[in-house]
Every structure is written in structure tokens, then in C-alpha cells.
């Protein structure tokens, strides 16, 4: 599965829990949004993550 920024943005915009997690990552680690999105992808989507199916359905 490949990371796509536009798909990740759609997934986050459609999920309130992911929006909160993204803001939390940005604040805790002082990350720009693009880096926080990628970190969120690797922690919550990739390799059988909780949101993997929802991410794949956006394709």
C-alpha cells in the first residue's frame, strides 16, 4: 500500500477521531501538517492499521 497525501487528507477530513489525533501529533512533536499526516498514516493506516480499509476504499 502506498502513501498518498490527498487520500490521507480525505480520510482525516472524514473522521473526527483522526482529526484530533493529527492535531495532537502536530502539537506534541512540533510537526508541520504534511509530516504529521505521514506519521499518522504509518501509525494508524499502514500495515494493518485501524483505518487501513477506509483508506483503501478512497482509492
C-alpha positions as CSV (number, residue, x, y, z in Angstrom):
1,X,0.0,0.0,0.0
2,X,1.3,3.4,-1.0
3,X,1.0,6.7,0.9
4,X,-0.9,9.4,-1.0
5,X,-1.2,12.7,0.7
6,X,-4.5,13.6,-1.0
7,X,-6.1,10.3,0.1
8,X,-4.8,10.8,3.7
9,X,-6.3,14.3,3.8
10,X,-9.7,12.9,2.7
11,X,-9.5,10.2,5.3
12,X,-8.7,12.7,8.1
13,X,-11.4,15.2,6.9
14,X,-14.0,12.4,7.1
15,X,-13.0,11.2,10.6
16,X,-13.2,13.3,13.7
17,X,-11.0,10.9,15.7
18,X,-8.2,11.2,13.1
19,X,-8.6,15.0,13.1
20,X,-8.0,15.1,16.9
21,X,-5.0,12.7,16.5
22,X,-3.5,14.8,13.8
23,X,-3.7,17.9,15.9
24,X,-2.2,16.0,18.9
25,X,0.7,14.8,16.8
26,X,1.4,18.3,15.5
27,X,1.4,19.8,19.0
28,X,3.3,17.0,20.8
29,X,6.1,16.7,18.2
30,X,6.0,20.2,16.8
31,X,5.4,18.9,13.3
32,X,4.2,20.6,10.1
33,X,0.9,19.2,8.9
34,X,2.4,17.3,6.0
35,X,4.8,15.4,8.3
36,X,2.1,14.8,10.9
37,X,-0.1,13.3,8.1
38,X,2.6,10.9,7.1
39,X,3.2,9.9,10.7
40,X,-0.5,9.4,11.2
41,X,-0.5,7.2,8.1
42,X,2.2,5.0,9.4
43,X,0.7,4.7,12.9
44,X,-3.0,4.3,12.1
45,X,-3.3,3.1,8.4
46,X,-0.3,1.2,7.1
47,X,0.4,-2.5,7.8
48,X,-3.0,-3.5,9.0
49,X,-3.8,-0.3,11.0
50,X,-7.2,0.6,12.3
51,X,-8.1,2.7,9.3
52,X,-6.4,0.7,6.5
53,X,-9.7,-0.4,5.0
54,X,-11.2,3.1,5.0
55,X,-8.0,4.4,3.3
56,X,-8.1,1.7,0.6
57,X,-11.8,2.4,-0.2
58,X,-10.8,6.0,-1.0
59,X,-8.7,4.8,-4.0
